[in-house]
Amino acid sequence: MSVAAEALRNRWSGRQGQALAAEVISRLIRGQALDGLPLGHHDGRFDLRYLWLVSARLVEDPRLATRTLDLIPTLADVHVADLDLSSSTARLDLDNSEFRNCLLDRAGWQGWRVRASTVIGCSFQRTDVRDSSFDANDPLEPVLHTRRSRWVGCDFTRTRTGPYARWGRAIFDGCLFDSTSFSGYAGGPRFSGNSFLDCTFRGQFKTTLTFGPYVPQALAPDDRPQLRNVDFREADIDTLDITANIDAESCQYA
């Protein structure tokens, strides 16, 4: 770790640093502004780089007090924007929230859970989100219990998603997948209930990418998986498997 990176990480060390980290997360949970905290800005965003927290019990969230396991702070029913969380390890799950213009480059947010939320204009370059849930819906469930999560204009360059990532029925709109790491469990990811709209895949994908619904065809048209205007021209994919019952006519291939 460079001297500059170590200094950024050390901001959150000790009793005072951990109190600041807990206050930041507590305010985000409550949907409150971070103004007035000794944070500074980086490229127009609140500078939360290398944010880490030794225990979520430091956070003021009554919902955490009722849990005995998996003490992960959750941003529920809030709008969060303009945060630089690059290289952070303090994971913040999303539930019915909006996450806008945030950087998570090189962050370690393994097991991240996103439910009924919208993620807009965020960067996940070289981020480790292995085995995360990108949407809480079950792609095999015929009844939609939860609003689909939507990812808009996000950058997944060399993002690590891991072999056990859960994609649910997430909608990806205008997103970039550049050499994204889809670890090859059972031949690669199966985007069974997902929609990819105006997305670009480029770089190397050393696995099979399977697009196609296993969901009942009785779903309303807006809930059915789509593959619309996706650009694969600069992608080197081991195997691209698009099932016959998904519309991919507007896609571009090499």
Residue, then its C-alpha position, 0 to 999 in steps of 0.5 A: m500500500s502506498v503512503a498516500a493510500e495508507a494515510l487515507r486508510n488511517r483516517w478511520s483508525g483508532r477510537q476517533g477514526q472509528a467514531l467518524a466511520a460509524e457516524v458517516i454510516s449512521r447518517l447514510i442510514r438515516g438519509q442525512a447529509l454528511d455536511g459538517l463532518p471532517l471528510g473533504h471531497h474528491d473529484g466532487r464526491f464526499d471522500l470516503r475512500y478506504l472506509w472501514l468499520v471494525s464492527a457494525r455495532l458501532v452504528e446507530d441503527p435499531r435494526l442491527a440490534t435485533r440481529t444476532l448474525d450478519l450485522i451488515p448496515t442497510l440503506a433502506d428507503v433513502h437516496v444516497a449520492d456523490l460518494d467516493l467509496s473506492s477501496s472501502t471494505a465497509r459494505l452497505d446493503l441496499d433496500n428500496s433505495e437509490f444509489r447515485n454517482c458513487l465510486l466503488d473502484r477496488a472496493g471489497w464488498q463481497g456478498w453485497r445485497v441489493r433489493a428493489s433499488t436503483v443504482i445509477g452512474c456508479s463505477f465498480q472498476r476492479t471491485d470485488v463483489r463476489d457472490s453478491s445479490f444484484d437483485a432479490n427476486d428469484p428468476l424462477e418464481p412466477v409471482l413478482h414479490t419485489r420490485r426489480s432492481r435497476w442498474v443504469g449507466c454503471d461501469f463493471t470494468r474488471t469487476r469480480t462477481g464470483p461463481y455464486a452471484r445471484w442476478g435475480r431479475a435485475i435490469f441493466d440499462g446502458c451499462l459497460f461490462d469490460s472483461t468482467s470476471f464471471s467465475g466459471y461455476a457450472g459453465g458461467p453465469r445464467f442470466s435467466g430473468n435479467s434484461f440488458l438494454d443498450c449495454t456493451f460487452r468488451g474485453q475477455f470473458k473466459t467463460t460461457l455467458t448464457f442469456g435466456p429466460y427460465v421464467p414462466q412465459a405468463l409474465a407481463p411483457d415488461d417483466r420478461p427478460q430482454l436483450r435489446n441493443v447490446d453490443f458484443r462486437e469487441a467481446d472475446i467470449d468463450t461461448l455466447d448462449i442466447t436461448a431462442n425465446i429471447d429477443a436479441e435481434s437488435c444486438q451487434y456481434a463481431 
